Each structure stands twice: as C-alpha cells, then as structure tokens.
Amino acid sequence: MGCSLHKLDVQQGNVITPEVLAQLHVGMSQERVRFLLGSPPITDPFHANRWDYTYTYREKDKQTETSHLILYFDAEGVLSAIDKSGYTPPKERSGKIE
C-alpha cells in the first residue's frame, strides 16, 4: 500500500473585497484604515508611512491568486495615496469569497 501526501490549499494575507476597498478613501486616519482592512501583514521600518496589504491563495502546489494594495500616509498619519495597481479582487470559491 503506497503513501500519498495530501496538500492543502493555503490562503495568506488580508482578503480585501471590492466592497471594502470602495470604503477606503484618501483622508482617512491610520486607525480607521486598520479597523477597515486589519493590520498590514508587511511592515517596513524604513517606510513607516507605507502600508502593504498582500494576499496569496495557493491551490495545492501552484500559486493561483495574488493581490497587492499599497497605502501611503502623510506625517500626521492621514491616508494620502492608494496604489491599486497590484490589486486583484478575490475569487469566489464554493459560494463564498476566500
């Protein structure tokens, strides 16, 4: 009898739906952004005013989905720019967004 290795689907990072992203706007405080999106999974001590939100969904051994949202804050902690160029909305799986 042979052994088989069962690999699980892996989801990492913050899932940001288009509905949540629509609530994000320039002028929001860091506290409000954190409440809306959660804590950023990537923090860079050299760029404290930049928050990166990444998301990866890997099905078995192949990467199937990635998304990257970058937020910039001014010196007072107010959201000053939103870079959506790497953002991809999460796909719906089994009737729910993952």
Buried (B, 14 or more C-beta within 10 A) or exposed (E): EEEEEEEEEEBEBBBBEEEEBEEBEEEBEBEBBEEEBBEBEEEEEEEEBBBBBBBBBBBEEEEEBBBBBBBBBEEEBBBBEBEBEEBEBBEEEEEEEE
